Amino acid sequence: MFEPSHRNPESKYTRFLRIFTLIMTLLYPALGIFLIFSSQEQVRLDENIKLILGIVLLIYGIIRFVRVYKQHFKPRRDRFSNEE
């Protein structure tokens, strides 16, 4: 009568959300690296501000990637998963 949610196939919205969050976690560090190594003609900011903003984006992207990986891609080990 009632199917557990872990047996239902993944919905299109969930799949889209998983891919979107993964792309965003890769975009933040890429933007940070771009800011760190960009020239003054590419991005017209003070060098110190570009460096700080680039490092913040790089660290935020790494932290976000770890959280997204744990939430969407790492298999869960619930303590109630073996009970029926």
Order of alpha helices (4+ residues) and beta strands (2+ residues): alpha-alpha
